[in-house]
Amino acid sequence: MSIILGKHLDITPTESLFLLVLHNQNLSGTEIVKRVKEDLGEEWSPSAGATYKIIQSLEKKGYIQETTNKKEDTRDKRIRTYTLTDKGSSMVVKVTGRMRKMIGFVQQCCPEGDEEFIILKKSEKNCDC
């Protein structure tokens, strides 16, 4: 469990990032990591092994599922793609709500640190939750 997200959520911060990236999208593991790198920078990115452990964990918890409609997908049919389940979409709402509270708290406590929130503000623009 994550201290940051609260003790009543069965999701880690890394898993929550993957859910946020998958919100309203159908992506492969490689595409998820690419999007995380674009938004958070090269300093943090999961390895291929870690990526698929995270994906397996999210599938096991019922937050994501492998995309089943590969006929309409123009990508290589051997590449697995993932999408949020209804449970995953509900978790996105919970996670973003808790993150917004945390960001508000930090901004009140440390208003001089606004440059640190550029990444978070950029991510909010990409999320229509």
TIMI-2910 file (N, C-alpha, C, CB; in pm, 1 decimal, decimal comma, always signed):
<rs>
+----------+----------+----------+----------+----------+----------+----------+----------+----------+----------+----------+----------+------+
!      n_x !      n_y !      n_z !     ca_x !     ca_y !     ca_z !      c_x !      c_y !      c_z !     cb_x !     cb_y !     cb_z ! resn !
+----------+----------+----------+----------+----------+----------+----------+----------+----------+----------+----------+----------+------+
!    +82,3 !   -119,2 !     +0,0 !     +0,0 !     +0,0 !     +0,0 !    +86,3 !   +125,0 !     +0,0 !    -93,4 !     +0,1 !   +119,9 !  Met !
!    +29,0 !   +228,6 !    -44,9 !   +103,7 !   +351,9 !    -59,2 !    +69,0 !   +452,3 !    +48,6 !    +79,0 !   +411,7 !   -194,2 !  Ser !
!   +171,0 !   +504,7 !   +112,3 !   +149,1 !   +610,6 !   +210,5 !    +98,8 !   +735,4 !   +140,1 !   +278,6 !   +641,1 !   +289,2 !  Ile !
!   +152,7 !   +764,5 !    +23,8 !   +115,1 !   +885,3 !    -48,7 !    -31,8 !   +880,9 !    -88,9 !   +203,3 !   +903,1 !   -172,7 !  Ile !
!    -76,9 !   +769,8 !   -140,5 !   -213,5 !   +762,3 !   -191,3 !   -314,2 !   +726,1 !    -83,6 !   -221,2 !   +662,0 !   -302,7 !  Leu !
!   -269,0 !   +681,1 !    +31,3 !   -359,6 !   +649,6 !   +140,5 !   -360,5 !   +502,3 !   +171,8 !   -498,7 !   +695,3 !   +107,9 !  Gly !
!   -398,1 !   +473,1 !   +293,7 !   -390,7 !   +334,8 !   +336,8 !   -506,0 !   +247,5 !   +289,1 !   -384,5 !   +330,2 !   +483,7 !  Lys !
!   -605,5 !   +305,9 !   +226,6 !   -719,4 !   +226,3 !   +183,2 !   -719,0 !   +196,0 !    +33,6 !   -846,0 !   +297,0 !   +219,1 !  His !
!   -609,2 !   +225,0 !    -33,1 !   -598,5 !   +193,2 !   -175,2 !   -495,8 !    +82,7 !   -193,6 !   -559,8 !   +318,7 !   -258,0 !  Leu !
!   -532,6 !    -19,1 !   -269,2 !   -440,7 !   -131,3 !   -292,3 !   -357,9 !   -109,2 !   -418,4 !   -518,8 !   -263,6 !   -303,2 !  Asp !
!   -297,5 !     +7,9 !   -426,4 !   -223,3 !    +43,4 !   -546,0 !    -97,8 !   +120,9 !   -505,9 !   -311,4 !   +126,6 !   -643,1 !  Ile !
!    +11,0 !    +95,0 !   -576,4 !   +135,9 !   +166,0 !   -548,1 !   +141,2 !   +294,3 !   -631,1 !   +259,5 !    +75,6 !   -578,3 !  Thr !
!   +230,5 !   +386,6 !   -596,0 !   +243,8 !   +507,2 !   -678,5 !   +278,2 !   +475,8 !   -824,3 !   +350,3 !   +598,0 !   -619,9 !  Pro !
!   +363,6 !   +377,1 !   -846,5 !   +399,9 !   +340,9 !   -984,3 !   +280,4 !   +284,0 !  -1058,3 !   +515,2 !   +239,5 !   -985,2 !  Thr !
!   +204,4 !   +199,2 !   -992,5 !    +84,1 !   +145,2 !  -1056,2 !    -14,7 !   +257,6 !  -1088,7 !    +17,2 !    +39,9 !   -964,8 !  Glu !
!    -24,6 !   +354,0 !   -998,3 !   -117,3 !   +465,0 !  -1023,9 !    -73,8 !   +545,7 !  -1145,9 !   -126,5 !   +556,7 !   -900,7 !  Ser !
!    +57,4 !   +562,6 !  -1165,3 !   +105,4 !   +631,4 !  -1286,0 !    +62,4 !   +557,4 !  -1412,1 !   +258,6 !   +644,9 !  -1282,8 !  Leu !
!    +73,7 !   +426,6 !  -1410,4 !    +34,7 !   +347,8 !  -1526,8 !   -114,9 !   +364,9 !  -1554,6 !    +69,0 !   +198,6 !  -1505,4 !  Phe !
!   -196,7 !   +365,1 !  -1449,5 !   -340,5 !   +384,9 !  -1468,8 !   -369,3 !   +522,2 !  -1528,1 !   -415,2 !   +368,3 !  -1336,1 !  Leu !
!   -299,8 !   +624,2 !  -1477,2 !   -320,4 !   +759,5 !  -1528,5 !   -283,6 !   +767,8 !  -1676,6 !   -237,7 !   +860,7 !  -1447,6 !  Leu !
!   -175,7 !   +701,8 !  -1714,4 !   -133,0 !   +702,2 !  -1854,9 !   -235,1 !   +629,8 !  -1942,4 !     +6,0 !   +636,2 !  -1869,6 !  Val !
!   -293,4 !   +523,7 !  -1891,6 !   -389,2 !   +445,9 !  -1969,7 !   -527,7 !   +509,0 !  -1976,3 !   -400,6 !   +308,1 !  -1912,5 !  Leu !
!   -551,8 !   +612,8 !  -1897,8 !   -684,0 !   +676,1 !  -1896,3 !   -722,7 !   +719,7 !  -2037,2 !   -685,8 !   +797,3 !  -1800,0 !  His !
!   -831,9 !   +664,4 !  -2087,4 !   -885,0 !   +692,5 !  -2221,8 !   -789,7 !   +654,5 !  -2334,1 !   -918,5 !   +838,4 !  -2233,6 !  Asn !
!   -701,3 !   +558,0 !  -2308,0 !   -608,1 !   +514,9 !  -2412,3 !   -594,5 !   +363,2 !  -2411,7 !   -470,3 !   +581,0 !  -2392,9 !  Gln !
!   -545,7 !   +312,2 !  -2520,0 !   -517,6 !   +171,2 !  -2539,0 !   -370,1 !   +163,5 !  -2577,8 !   -612,3 !   +105,2 !  -2648,8 !  Asn !
!   -283,8 !   +119,7 !  -2484,6 !   -139,5 !   +125,6 !  -2507,7 !    -70,6 !     -5,9 !  -2475,6 !    -78,3 !   +236,2 !  -2425,4 !  Leu !
!    +45,5 !    -24,5 !  -2536,8 !   +132,5 !   -137,8 !  -2503,5 !   +219,0 !    -97,7 !  -2384,4 !   +221,5 !   -180,2 !  -2626,2 !  Ser !
!   +287,4 !   -194,0 !  -2325,7 !   +378,5 !   -164,6 !  -2215,8 !   +486,1 !    -65,7 !  -2256,1 !   +442,2 !   -291,8 !  -2165,6 !  Gly !
!   +540,9 !    -82,0 !  -2375,2 !   +643,5 !     +9,6 !  -2425,6 !   +588,5 !   +150,8 !  -2440,0 !   +697,7 !    -39,6 !  -2560,3 !  Thr !
!   +466,2 !   +161,7 !  -2489,2 !   +404,6 !   +293,3 !  -2505,5 !   +376,2 !   +359,8 !  -2370,4 !   +275,0 !   +281,0 !  -2585,7 !  Glu !
!   +339,7 !   +279,1 !  -2271,4 !   +316,7 !   +333,0 !  -2136,2 !   +445,7 !   +393,6 !  -2083,9 !   +265,3 !   +222,2 !  -2039,2 !  Ile !
!   +556,0 !   +319,1 !  -2093,5 !   +685,0 !   +367,3 !  -2043,7 !   +728,3 !   +492,0 !  -2119,4 !   +792,4 !   +257,6 !  -2056,1 !  Val !
!   +709,0 !   +493,4 !  -2250,1 !   +745,0 !   +611,1 !  -2330,5 !   +669,1 !   +734,1 !  -2281,7 !   +715,4 !   +586,2 !  -2480,5 !  Lys !
!   +541,9 !   +718,1 !  -2254,6 !   +459,9 !   +830,1 !  -2207,2 !   +505,9 !   +877,0 !  -2069,0 !   +311,3 !   +789,7 !  -2202,6 !  Arg !
!   +539,3 !   +783,9 !  -1979,5 !   +589,5 !   +820,3 !  -1846,2 !   +719,9 !   +898,2 !  -1860,7 !   +611,1 !   +693,4 !  -1757,7 !  Val !
!   +809,5 !   +851,7 !  -1948,7 !   +936,7 !   +921,5 !  -1971,6 !   +913,7 !  +1062,0 !  -2025,4 !  +1024,6 !   +842,3 !  -2069,0 !  Lys !
!   +819,7 !  +1075,1 !  -2117,7 !   +789,7 !  +1207,0 !  -2175,0 !   +740,3 !  +1303,6 !  -2067,8 !   +684,7 !  +1194,4 !  -2286,8 !  Glu !
!   +657,9 !  +1255,2 !  -1976,1 !   +599,0 !  +1342,0 !  -1874,8 !   +686,8 !  +1361,5 !  -1752,1 !   +467,5 !  +1286,8 !  -1832,6 !  Asp !
!   +762,1 !  +1259,7 !  -1713,9 !   +842,4 !  +1267,9 !  -1591,4 !   +991,4 !  +1281,2 !  -1616,9 !   +818,2 !  +1147,1 !  -1507,2 !  Leu !
!  +1033,4 !  +1261,3 !  -1738,9 !  +1174,8 !  +1274,6 !  -1770,9 !  +1249,2 !  +1143,3 !  -1760,8 !  +1238,6 !  +1375,3 !  -1680,5 !  Gly !
!  +1370,3 !  +1144,9 !  -1811,4 !  +1452,9 !  +1024,4 !  -1817,8 !  +1500,6 !   +976,4 !  -1680,7 !  +1572,1 !  +1049,7 !  -1906,0 !  Glu !
!  +1497,2 !  +1066,5 !  -1579,6 !  +1550,6 !  +1023,8 !  -1450,0 !  +1472,0 !   +908,9 !  -1388,6 !  +1551,8 !  +1140,1 !  -1354,3 !  Glu !
!  +1347,3 !   +895,5 !  -1427,8 !  +1268,4 !   +785,2 !  -1374,5 !  +1198,8 !   +713,4 !  -1487,6 !  +1166,3 !   +835,0 !  -1271,3 !  Trp !
!  +1232,2 !   +590,5 !  -1503,2 !  +1156,3 !   +506,0 !  -1594,5 !  +1178,2 !   +361,5 !  -1553,4 !  +1198,6 !   +529,6 !  -1743,4 !  Ser !
!  +1072,8 !   +283,1 !  -1554,4 !  +1085,8 !   +142,7 !  -1512,8 !  +1155,6 !    +59,8 !  -1620,0 !   +947,6 !    +82,6 !  -1482,0 !  Pro !
!  +1224,6 !    -42,8 !  -1576,1 !  +1286,8 !   -136,7 !  -1669,9 !  +1177,1 !   -219,5 !  -1736,6 !  +1390,1 !   -229,2 !  -1597,0 !  Ser !
!  +1213,1 !   -290,4 !  -1841,0 !  +1115,1 !   -375,5 !  -1909,7 !  +1057,0 !   -479,3 !  -1813,8 !  +1179,9 !   -445,7 !  -2031,0 !  Ala !
!  +1143,3 !   -540,2 !  -1733,2 !  +1095,9 !   -639,8 !  -1636,5 !   +999,6 !   -580,9 !  -1535,3 !  +1213,1 !   -701,9 !  -1564,0 !  Gly !
!  +1032,5 !   -462,7 !  -1483,5 !   +945,3 !   -396,0 !  -1386,0 !   +813,5 !   -355,6 !  -1451,3 !  +1015,3 !   -271,9 !  -1326,1 !  Ala !
!   +821,0 !   -309,7 !  -1574,3 !   +699,9 !   -267,9 !  -1646,3 !   +599,6 !   -381,5 !  -1653,0 !   +734,7 !   -220,2 !  -1788,2 !  Thr !
!   +644,8 !   -498,6 !  -1690,8 !   +551,0 !   -609,1 !  -1706,8 !   +506,9 !   -667,8 !  -1573,5 !   +612,8 !   -717,1 !  -1791,6 !  Tyr !
!   +585,5 !   -653,5 !  -1468,4 !   +538,6 !   -691,6 !  -1334,2 !   +427,0 !   -598,6 !  -1289,3 !   +655,0 !   -688,5 !  -1232,1 !  Lys !
!   +442,1 !   -469,5 !  -1318,2 !   +338,8 !   -371,2 !  -1283,8 !   +211,5 !   -401,8 !  -1362,0 !   +387,5 !   -226,3 !  -1313,4 !  Ile !
!   +225,8 !   -429,3 !  -1490,6 !   +110,1 !   -461,8 !  -1574,0 !    +40,5 !   -587,6 !  -1522,2 !   +153,0 !   -481,0 !  -1721,0 !  Ile !
!   +117,5 !   -689,7 !  -1488,7 !    +59,3 !   -813,2 !  -1435,3 !    -15,1 !   -787,0 !  -1304,4 !   +168,8 !   -918,8 !  -1413,3 !  Gln !
!    +43,0 !   -704,7 !  -1218,9 !    -21,8 !   -670,9 !  -1092,4 !   -154,0 !   -598,2 !  -1116,1 !    +71,3 !   -584,6 !  -1006,3 !  Ser !
!   -153,3 !   -502,6 !  -1208,8 !   -275,8 !   -427,8 !  -1238,4 !   -382,9 !   -517,9 !  -1300,4 !   -245,0 !   -310,8 !  -1332,7 !  Leu !
!   -340,7 !   -613,1 !  -1383,4 !   -436,6 !   -709,1 !  -1440,0 !   -495,6 !   -796,8 !  -1330,4 !   -369,2 !   -796,8 !  -1547,5 !  Glu !
!   -408,8 !   -845,7 !  -1242,5 !   -452,4 !   -933,2 !  -1132,9 !   -551,8 !   -861,3 !  -1041,1 !   -330,6 !   -981,5 !  -1051,4 !  Lys !
!   -529,3 !   -732,2 !  -1018,0 !   -618,5 !   -653,5 !   -932,3 !   -747,0 !   -612,3 !  -1003,9 !   -546,3 !   -529,7 !   -882,3 !  Lys !
!   -750,7 !   -635,5 !  -1135,6 !   -870,4 !   -604,4 !  -1212,6 !   -880,4 !   -461,1 !  -1260,3 !   -988,5 !   -635,4 !  -1132,5 !  Gly !
!   -768,4 !   -387,6 !  -1261,1 !   -770,5 !   -247,6 !  -1302,5 !   -748,7 !   -229,0 !  -1452,8 !   -665,5 !   -171,1 !  -1226,8 !  Tyr !
!   -680,5 !   -323,6 !  -1515,1 !   -658,6 !   -316,3 !  -1659,4 !   -686,9 !   -452,8 !  -1720,2 !   -513,5 !   -269,9 !  -1692,3 !  Ile !
!   -705,9 !   -451,8 !  -1850,2 !   -723,7 !   -577,5 !  -1923,3 !   -654,4 !   -566,7 !  -2057,5 !   -874,2 !   -611,3 !  -1941,8 !  Gln !
!   -614,7 !   -681,0 !  -2106,2 !   -555,8 !   -682,6 !  -2239,3 !   -665,7 !   -649,9 !  -2339,1 !   -489,1 !   -820,6 !  -2271,2 !  Glu !
!   -631,7 !   -570,0 !  -2437,1 !   -729,8 !   -529,7 !  -2537,8 !   -766,1 !   -651,3 !  -2621,6 !   -674,8 !   -414,5 !  -2627,8 !  Thr !
!   -894,0 !   -671,6 !  -2639,9 !   -939,2 !   -789,5 !  -2712,9 !   -973,3 !   -760,8 !  -2858,1 !  -1058,5 !   -848,2 !  -2644,8 !  Thr !
!   -997,0 !   -636,1 !  -2893,8 !  -1036,6 !   -602,5 !  -3029,7 !   -914,1 !   -566,3 !  -3113,4 !  -1137,7 !   -486,5 !  -3029,3 !  Asn !
!   -831,4 !   -665,0 !  -3142,9 !   -708,0 !   -639,4 !  -3217,0 !   -732,5 !   -620,0 !  -3366,5 !   -610,8 !   -753,5 !  -3195,9 !  Lys !
!   -848,9 !   -656,0 !  -3415,6 !   -877,8 !   -640,0 !  -3558,5 !   -880,4 !   -492,8 !  -3598,7 !  -1011,5 !   -705,9 !  -3593,4 !  Lys !
!   -929,6 !   -407,2 !  -3509,6 !   -937,3 !   -264,8 !  -3540,0 !   -807,1 !   -191,3 !  -3509,2 !  -1050,5 !   -202,1 !  -3462,6 !  Glu !
!   -715,1 !   -256,3 !  -3438,8 !   -588,3 !   -194,8 !  -3401,7 !   -491,2 !   -210,3 !  -3517,3 !   -530,7 !   -257,8 !  -3272,0 !  Asp !
!   -431,1 !   -101,4 !  -3561,2 !   -340,6 !   -105,0 !  -3676,0 !   -199,3 !   -146,5 !  -3638,5 !   -336,9 !    +29,8 !  -3742,7 !  Thr !
!   -171,2 !   -160,9 !  -3509,0 !    -36,7 !   -200,5 !  -3467,1 !    -13,5 !   -349,5 !  -3490,4 !    -14,6 !   -166,5 !  -3319,1 !  Arg !
!   +111,1 !   -389,0 !  -3477,2 !   +151,8 !   -528,9 !  -3489,4 !    +64,2 !   -614,6 !  -3397,2 !   +303,6 !   -546,3 !  -3454,3 !  Asp !
!     +2,1 !   -717,2 !  -3450,7 !    -92,0 !   -800,3 !  -3374,5 !    -24,3 !   -880,3 !  -3262,9 !   -163,5 !   -895,7 !  -3468,3 !  Lys !
!   +110,1 !   -892,3 !  -3267,4 !   +180,7 !   -964,9 !  -3161,0 !   +199,7 !   -878,9 !  -3036,4 !   +316,6 !  -1013,1 !  -3211,4 !  Arg !
!   +182,1 !   -748,8 !  -3049,2 !   +202,0 !   -657,5 !  -2937,0 !    +75,4 !   -654,4 !  -2852,1 !   +238,5 !   -514,7 !  -2986,9 !  Ile !
!    +92,2 !   -680,4 !  -2724,6 !    -21,0 !   -674,3 !  -2632,6 !    -48,6 !   -530,0 !  -2595,6 !     +5,6 !   -758,6 !  -2506,0 !  Arg !
!   -173,9 !   -493,6 !  -2599,7 !   -212,4 !   -359,3 !  -2557,7 !   -311,2 !   -372,3 !  -2442,2 !   -274,4 !   -277,7 !  -2676,4 !  Thr !
!   -319,7 !   -265,8 !  -2363,2 !   -398,9 !   -268,8 !  -2240,9 !   -489,3 !   -147,1 !  -2232,7 !   -308,1 !   -275,6 !  -2118,1 !  Tyr !
!   -599,6 !   -166,9 !  -2165,7 !   -694,8 !    -59,4 !  -2143,1 !   -748,6 !    -71,7 !  -2000,6 !   -810,6 !    -63,7 !  -2247,9 !  Thr !
!   -802,7 !    +36,1 !  -1949,7 !   -860,3 !    +33,8 !  -1815,8 !   -992,5 !    -42,6 !  -1815,5 !   -881,1 !   +176,8 !  -1763,9 !  Leu !
!  -1018,6 !   -110,5 !  -1706,1 !  -1150,5 !   -168,5 !  -1682,1 !  -1233,5 !    -61,4 !  -1612,0 !  -1141,8 !   -301,6 !  -1595,8 !  Thr !
!  -1359,4 !    -90,8 !  -1585,2 !  -1442,2 !     +3,1 !  -1508,8 !  -1382,5 !    +25,0 !  -1369,9 !  -1587,8 !    -49,0 !  -1497,3 !  Asp !
!  -1331,8 !    -82,4 !  -1310,5 !  -1267,1 !    -72,0 !  -1179,0 !  -1143,4 !    +18,0 !  -1188,2 !  -1227,8 !   -213,0 !  -1125,7 !  Lys !
!  -1068,0 !     +5,8 !  -1297,3 !   -949,9 !    +89,7 !  -1317,6 !   -986,7 !   +236,3 !  -1335,0 !   -871,8 !    +41,7 !  -1438,6 !  Gly !
!  -1094,3 !   +262,1 !  -1406,9 !  -1140,6 !   +400,2 !  -1425,1 !  -1183,2 !   +460,7 !  -1291,8 !  -1257,6 !   +405,5 !  -1525,5 !  Ser !
!  -1248,9 !   +381,9 !  -1208,3 !  -1287,1 !   +429,2 !  -1074,4 !  -1164,2 !   +460,4 !   -990,8 !  -1374,0 !   +324,6 !  -1002,6 !  Ser !
!  -1060,6 !   +377,5 !  -1003,9 !   -937,5 !   +401,0 !   -928,2 !   -868,7 !   +528,2 !   -976,7 !   -842,2 !   +280,4 !   -940,7 !  Met !
!   -873,4 !   +558,0 !  -1104,7 !   -815,2 !   +681,4 !  -1157,2 !   -880,0 !   +801,9 !  -1089,3 !   -832,9 !   +689,7 !  -1311,2 !  Val !
!  -1011,1 !   +798,4 !  -1074,4 !  -1082,2 !   +908,4 !  -1008,5 !  -1034,2 !   +922,8 !   -863,3 !  -1236,2 !   +884,6 !  -1012,8 !  Val !
!  -1020,2 !   +810,9 !   -792,0 !   -973,4 !   +815,3 !   -653,3 !   -830,1 !   +868,9 !   -644,6 !   -981,1 !   +675,4 !   -590,4 !  Lys !
!   -743,9 !   +817,4 !   -730,5 !   -602,8 !   +856,8 !   -728,9 !   -586,8 !  +1004,7 !   -761,8 !   -522,3 !   +772,0 !   -828,2 !  Val !
!   -655,4 !  +1051,6 !   -865,4 !   -640,5 !  +1192,5 !   -902,5 !   -695,8 !  +1283,6 !   -794,1 !   -710,8 !  +1220,8 !  -1035,3 !  Thr !
!   -802,1 !  +1242,1 !   -728,3 !   -856,2 !  +1321,3 !   -617,7 !   -756,7 !  +1333,9 !   -503,9 !   -985,1 !  +1259,4 !   -566,4 !  Gly !
!   -693,9 !  +1223,3 !   -468,7 !   -594,9 !  +1226,9 !   -360,5 !   -470,6 !  +1304,3 !   -400,9 !   -556,2 !  +1085,4 !   -319,2 !  Arg !
!   -429,8 !  +1292,2 !   -526,4 !   -312,8 !  +1367,5 !   -573,3 !   -340,5 !  +1517,3 !   -572,4 !   -272,8 !  +1322,2 !   -714,8 !  Met !
!   -459,9 !  +1555,5 !   -613,1 !   -495,1 !  +1698,4 !   -613,0 !   -491,2 !  +1754,6 !   -470,8 !   -635,4 !  +1720,0 !   -675,0 !  Arg !
!   -541,3 !  +1677,1 !   -373,6 !   -535,5 !  +1721,0 !   -233,6 !   -391,2 !  +1738,4 !   -189,0 !   -607,5 !  +1620,2 !   -141,8 !  Lys !
!   -306,1 !  +1641,9 !   -226,0 !   -165,9 !  +1648,8 !   -187,2 !    -96,6 !  +1768,1 !   -252,0 !    -94,2 !  +1519,6 !   -224,7 !  Met !
!   -123,7 !  +1791,7 !   -379,7 !    -62,4 !  +1905,0 !   -449,7 !   -106,3 !  +2035,8 !   -384,6 !   -100,2 !  +1904,1 !   -600,5 !  Ile !
!   -233,5 !  +2046,8 !   -351,3 !   -282,9 !  +2166,7 !   -283,9 !   -215,0 !  +2188,6 !   -150,8 !   -432,0 !  +2157,9 !   -263,9 !  Gly !
!   -196,8 !  +2081,4 !    -75,2 !   -129,9 !  +2091,1 !    +54,0 !    +14,5 !  +2138,2 !    +37,9 !   -133,7 !  +1956,1 !   +126,0 !  Phe !
!    +87,0 !  +2078,7 !    -55,1 !   +227,4 !  +2114,6 !    -76,6 !   +238,7 !  +2258,6 !   -126,1 !   +293,3 !  +2018,1 !   -177,4 !  Val !
!   +149,3 !  +2299,3 !   -214,2 !   +153,5 !  +2437,1 !   -264,1 !   +127,9 !  +2537,9 !   -152,5 !    +50,8 !  +2456,1 !   -375,9 !  Gln !
!    +41,3 !  +2503,9 !    -58,4 !    +16,7 !  +2592,9 !    +55,4 !   +137,5 !  +2599,7 !   +147,2 !   -105,8 !  +2546,5 !   +134,1 !  Gln !
!   +200,9 !  +2487,2 !   +168,1 !   +316,1 !  +2481,0 !   +259,9 !   +442,8 !  +2538,9 !   +198,2 !   +341,8 !  +2337,1 !   +302,0 !  Cys !
!   +459,4 !  +2521,4 !    +68,5 !   +583,7 !  +2559,4 !     +1,4 !   +554,5 !  +2636,6 !   -126,5 !   +668,2 !  +2435,1 !    -30,1 !  Cys !
!   +495,4 !  +2753,8 !   -117,6 !   +460,0 !  +2826,3 !   -240,8 !   +579,8 !  +2864,1 !   -325,9 !   +383,9 !  +2950,7 !   -206,5 !  Pro !
!   +700,2 !  +2872,9 !   -265,0 !   +819,2 !  +2907,7 !   -343,1 !   +865,2 !  +2792,2 !   -430,5 !   +932,2 !  +2950,3 !   -250,7 !  Glu !
!   +808,4 !  +2674,6 !   -414,8 !   +850,2 !  +2557,8 !   -491,8 !   +765,4 !  +2532,8 !   -615,1 !   +847,1 !  +2436,9 !   -405,2 !  Gly !
!   +702,8 !  +2636,4 !   -671,0 !   +611,6 !  +2618,0 !   -784,2 !   +676,2 !  +2551,9 !   -904,8 !   +555,6 !  +2750,1 !   -825,3 !  Asp !
!   +806,1 !  +2573,0 !   -927,2 !   +868,5 !  +2512,2 !  -1045,2 !   +866,6 !  +2359,9 !  -1038,7 !  +1012,0 !  +2561,2 !  -1059,8 !  Glu !
!   +857,9 !  +2303,6 !   -917,3 !   +850,6 !  +2158,0 !   -904,9 !   +717,0 !  +2103,5 !   -953,2 !   +873,8 !  +2116,5 !   -760,7 !  Glu !
!   +615,5 !  +2188,8 !   -964,3 !   +483,1 !  +2142,3 !  -1001,5 !   +455,9 !  +2150,9 !  -1150,3 !   +380,4 !  +2220,3 !   -928,1 !  Phe !
!   +553,7 !  +2191,8 !  -1228,2 !   +534,3 !  +2203,1 !  -1372,5 !   +493,5 !  +2068,3 !  -1431,2 !   +662,5 !  +2254,7 !  -1440,6 !  Ile !
!   +560,4 !  +1961,4 !  -1391,0 !   +528,4 !  +1827,9 !  -1442,8 !   +385,3 !  +1791,0 !  -1405,5 !   +627,8 !  +1721,9 !  -1388,0 !  Ile !
!   +347,8 !  +1813,7 !  -1278,9 !   +214,4 !  +1776,5 !  -1234,6 !   +107,5 !  +1856,6 !  -1307,6 !   +201,3 !  +1796,4 !  -1084,6 !  Leu !
!   +131,1 !  +1983,6 !  -1327,9 !    +33,9 !  +2065,9 !  -1398,6 !    +22,7 !  +2021,2 !  -1543,7 !    +72,9 !  +2214,5 !  -1390,9 !  Lys !
!   +135,7 !  +1984,2 !  -1606,1 !   +133,5 !  +1934,9 !  -1743,8 !    +50,4 !  +1807,9 !  -1752,0 !   +276,6 !  +1908,9 !  -1795,3 !  Lys !
!    +66,4 !  +1718,6 !  -1654,3 !     -8,5 !  +1593,8 !  -1653,8 !   -157,2 !  +1617,6 !  -1638,8 !    +40,3 !  +1503,8 !  -1543,1 !  Ser !
!   -194,7 !  +1717,1 !  -1557,7 !   -337,5 !  +1746,5 !  -1539,6 !   -400,9 !  +1789,1 !  -1671,1 !   -357,4 !  +1856,2 !  -1433,5 !  Glu !
!   -326,5 !  +1858,7 !  -1755,7 !   -381,2 !  +1901,8 !  -1884,3 !   -410,7 !  +1782,9 !  -1974,7 !   -284,5 !  +1997,3 !  -1953,8 !  Lys !
!   -334,9 !  +1674,8 !  -1959,1 !   -353,5 !  +1556,1 !  -2041,3 !   -464,1 !  +1465,2 !  -1989,2 !   -224,7 !  +1479,1 !  -2049,6 !  Asn !
!   -513,7 !  +1493,5 !  -1870,1 !   -613,1 !  +1407,6 !  -1807,2 !   -748,0 !  +1477,5 !  -1808,4 !   -571,5 !  +1371,1 !  -1662,7 !  Cys !
!   -849,0 !  +1412,0 !  -1859,2 !   -981,2 !  +1473,5 !  -1860,1 !  -1071,8 !  +1411,8 !  -1754,4 !  -1044,9 !  +1459,9 !  -1997,8 !  Asp !
!  -1010,3 !  +1368,6 !  -1641,9 !  -1090,3 !  +1308,9 !  -1533,9 !  -1158,3 !  +1415,6 !  -1454,2 !  -1004,0 !  +1222,9 !  -1442,3 !  Cys !
+----------+----------+----------+----------+----------+----------+----------+----------+----------+----------+----------+----------+------+
</rs>
